[in-house]
Amino acid sequence: MANAETVTAGRSGTDPSGRFAFAEKHRFTTAGHALLIGLLCFALWLAFDARQLYNSANAAPLGVRRSVAMSILRPITRVEEFFGFDRVVNGGNRALGRTDYGTPGGAVVPPASLPKGSTGKRHKKGSGATKPVGPPPLVSPTVAKPMTIMDIGDSIGEDLGYGVAEQIGSDPRIHMLQNSVGDTGISNAAYFDWPVTLEHEVTQSRPQIVIAMFGANDWQSFLVNGVPVQPGTHAWIVAYTARVAAMMSEATAAGAHVMWVGLPIMSTPSFSAHMKVLNLIYAHEAHLYPGVAFAPTWKLFSTASGQYAEYLPDRSGNLIEVRDPDGIHIDPPGGTDLIGAYVVHRIEAVWHITL
């Protein structure tokens, strides 16, 4: 009887000594720890590499898979930018010499002065010998003669590019290049030199239209001839304006028309005031260059009384979210669809073409 009980106990998993139960518990605990460590490693990898994953998704063909991937990765990239994780990754890539221009968003290039031959001087239309030559007239794209449109900018430029791409869809008449790079700007050339990068990109891709949207990261000091200048000062405005002018000159000299899109109203009044200054610079420079137009978006994202709006009514009167909770970025799909449709319409109206 005892032997039968012993056999039965062994088969049922009873372990009078407790060694079997301890081994099982230890094994499950070890597996749990391994799973936890794996999840933590995955989270760290995702936090540091979200921008690259987002750019890869952004470059994928339009469709459900792309939209889902971007919706998931978008808030993660915002966290990455906030904590500066992407700067660590980009700094490591620069140290390893990884500056491939073929990747989405272009390349991170070493700091440099204004491109050779581009002085950043402003030219008045009709000013005689100094008048810049504009790009050739635009014609509506066809399947036989498609048009290349390049989007450049910072993370808000990414928002704009996403909206324009959604408007264009898979139209075979248009080749859309989404070359905006999050966490960049025109001010910090030591981190990312947009005038130099743009010169390379327009020479390589030969777009007919360049859509630009910058400024969210630009209200910061930078060096001018080795001397730091503070944002909003005369020296800062002169230097920043020269960089904007250089970019407009480079794009139009390469045969591209430029639609420079202004910054929207921001949730913080002081930040909005800074963005107004930048918008004045963009609008002024756009007026001076043939082939460059300025598209203001301030009222597009404001209430009827001119206040910041996180939600706006659509055509049916339903409120849709158009801005991110950070009060800066443009929220998809409501906000990105809004600005995308507006910019496409602006391009068609200004240059008399059909996209």
JOSUL-V522717 format. One record per backbone hydrogen bond with DSSP energy under -0.5 kcal/mol. CO is the residue of the C=O (numbers start at 1). NH is the residue of the N-H. If there is no record, write none. Layout:
BEGIN
{{CO;NH} {CO;NH}}
END
This chain:
BEGIN
{{1;5} {2;6} {3;7} {4;8} {5;9} {6;10} {7;11} {8;12} {9;13} {9;14} {10;13} {15;18} {18;22} {19;23} {20;24} {21;25} {22;26} {23;27} {24;28} {25;29} {26;30} {27;31} {28;32} {29;33} {30;34} {31;35} {32;36} {33;37} {34;38} {35;39} {36;40} {37;41} {38;42} {39;43} {40;44} {41;45} {42;46} {43;47} {44;48} {45;49} {46;50} {49;53} {50;54} {51;55} {52;56} {53;57} {54;58} {55;59} {57;60} {63;67} {64;68} {65;69} {66;70} {67;71} {68;72} {69;73} {70;74} {71;75} {72;76} {73;77} {74;78} {75;79} {76;80} {77;81} {78;82} {79;83} {80;84} {80;85} {80;86} {84;88} {85;89} {86;90} {87;91} {88;92} {89;93} {90;94} {91;95} {92;96} {93;98} {94;97} {97;99} {100;103} {103;106} {107;109} {115;118} {117;119} {124;127} {127;130} {128;131} {143;146} {145;142} {147;149} {147;175} {148;208} {148;209} {149;177} {150;211} {151;179} {152;213} {153;181} {154;158} {155;159} {156;160} {157;161} {158;162} {159;163} {160;164} {161;165} {162;166} {163;167} {164;168} {165;169} {168;171} {171;174} {173;147} {174;176} {175;149} {175;177} {176;178} {177;151} {177;179} {181;184} {187;189} {188;191} {188;192} {192;194} {193;197} {194;198} {195;199} {196;200} {197;201} {198;202} {199;203} {200;204} {201;205} {202;206} {208;257} {209;150} {210;212} {210;259} {211;152} {212;261} {213;154} {215;218} {215;219} {218;220} {222;229} {224;227} {227;224} {229;222} {230;233} {233;237} {234;238} {235;239} {236;240} {237;241} {238;242} {239;243} {240;244} {241;245} {242;246} {243;247} {244;248} {245;249} {246;250} {247;251} {248;252} {249;253} {250;254} {251;256} {252;255} {257;210} {258;260} {258;293} {259;212} {259;261} {260;295} {267;269} {268;272} {269;273} {270;274} {271;275} {272;276} {273;277} {274;278} {275;279} {276;280} {277;281} {278;282} {279;283} {280;284} {281;285} {282;286} {283;287} {284;288} {285;288} {285;289} {286;289} {288;290} {289;292} {291;258} {293;260} {294;296} {295;262} {297;301} {298;301} {299;302} {301;309} {303;306} {307;303} {310;322} {310;323} {312;320} {314;317} {318;314} {320;312} {321;335} {322;331} {324;327} {327;267} {329;324} {331;335} {331;336} {333;337} {334;338} {335;339} {336;340} {337;341} {338;342} {339;343} {340;344} {341;345} {342;346} {343;347} {344;348} {345;349} {346;350} {347;351} {348;352} {348;353}}
END
